[in-house]
């Protein structure tokens, strides 16, 4: 009688599928997905998508982490600032930047 029987074959098949999937991910070149908040988003959504992923915007090369550090350095509670920005719905990143100047 064989050890493992039918479930052993399924287990091996699962391991092979997982290994093949991992190999495919490792050899397939990745692409950067740029965020797009859309016209209905709040200005916080536009700001976040405008600096994401990190390195995609000269406005904040470090992405949201850099933007958050900047806001914390302003001296006011960061949550209040982010809440205010999120309350604005100007329709585009550029319009939000103009409203926040």
Secondary structure, DSSP 8 states (H G I E B T S, - for coil): --SSHHHHHHHHHHHHHHHHHHHHHHHS----------TTS-HHHHHHHHT-STTS-TT-TTTHHHHHHHHHTTSS-HHHHHHHHHH---SSHHHHHHHT-
